[in-house]
Amino acid sequence: MTMDLPPDVKAAAHANRKIEAIKLLRVQRNIGLKEAKEIMDAYFEDNRHTISDQRSGRESGIGRFLVIIILGGLIYAAYRAFS
């Protein structure tokens, strides 16, 4: 039942927008909130590794960006101090 989700519902789920995915599923299948939530909970459980991997990739990207900014600031400070 969870494998035949519409593409936009899957896209919202993989973008970690659970509420949006539930709303889309309710509209497209004309079902209630409880049923849509149960379907999406099952989908998230079945795909937790894929979804969590995508989320950790974004978080590590932010971490890398911050490290680059901090290192750039330190290099600039050292340049100004020794010139």
Secondary structure as the mmCIF struct_conf table of DSSP 4:
data_model
#
loop_
_struct_conf.conf_type_id
_struct_conf.id
_struct_conf.beg_label_comp_id
_struct_conf.beg_label_asym_id
_struct_conf.beg_label_seq_id
_struct_conf.end_label_comp_id
_struct_conf.end_label_asym_id
_struct_conf.end_label_seq_id
TURN_TY1_P TURN_TY1_P1 MET A 3 ASP A 4
HELX_RH_AL_P HELX_RH_AL_P1 PRO A 7 HIS A 14
TURN_TY1_P TURN_TY1_P2 ALA A 15 ASN A 16
HELX_RH_AL_P HELX_RH_AL_P2 LYS A 18 ARG A 29
TURN_TY1_P TURN_TY1_P3 ASN A 30 ASN A 30
HELX_RH_AL_P HELX_RH_AL_P3 LEU A 33 ASP A 46
TURN_TY1_P TURN_TY1_P4 ASN A 47 ASN A 47
HELX_RH_AL_P HELX_RH_AL_P4 ARG A 48 PHE A 82
#
